[in-house]
Amino acid sequence: MIETPICAHCGHVVCGDDIERGDLRIEASGTVIWRDEPVRLTHAQRTVLRIVASSPTPLTRAELAQRTGYHGDDPVNLINVLIHNIRKRMPGVPIATIHRQGVAWG
């Protein structure tokens, strides 16, 4: 499994390289561009989007919660809420929810 890099200073997921997938561009600075328009997302939403967009295979919600470092009462539900909010802010984003397999780009 690919380890998500964590910043030793602040504890957040490190952004890494630019990602380009179709109409989506996530810059190393954290700026999200969807269909040539900048989109304002929370840090948590950007983290989930970056991991899903860069993963070559579907991720279960539990794996996604683990890779983002989210803990608490119901981290899987938090992932569901974050994905819902990403879809609201970025209509048409190709985040597929695959029954019993998880979340994937495409």
Beta strands, then each sheet from edge to edge (+ up, - down):
strand 1: 19-21
strand 2: 24-26
strand 3: 32-34
strand 4: 37-39
strand 5: 95-98
strand 6: 102-105
sheet 1: 1+ 2- 3+ 4-
sheet 2: 5+ 6-
end
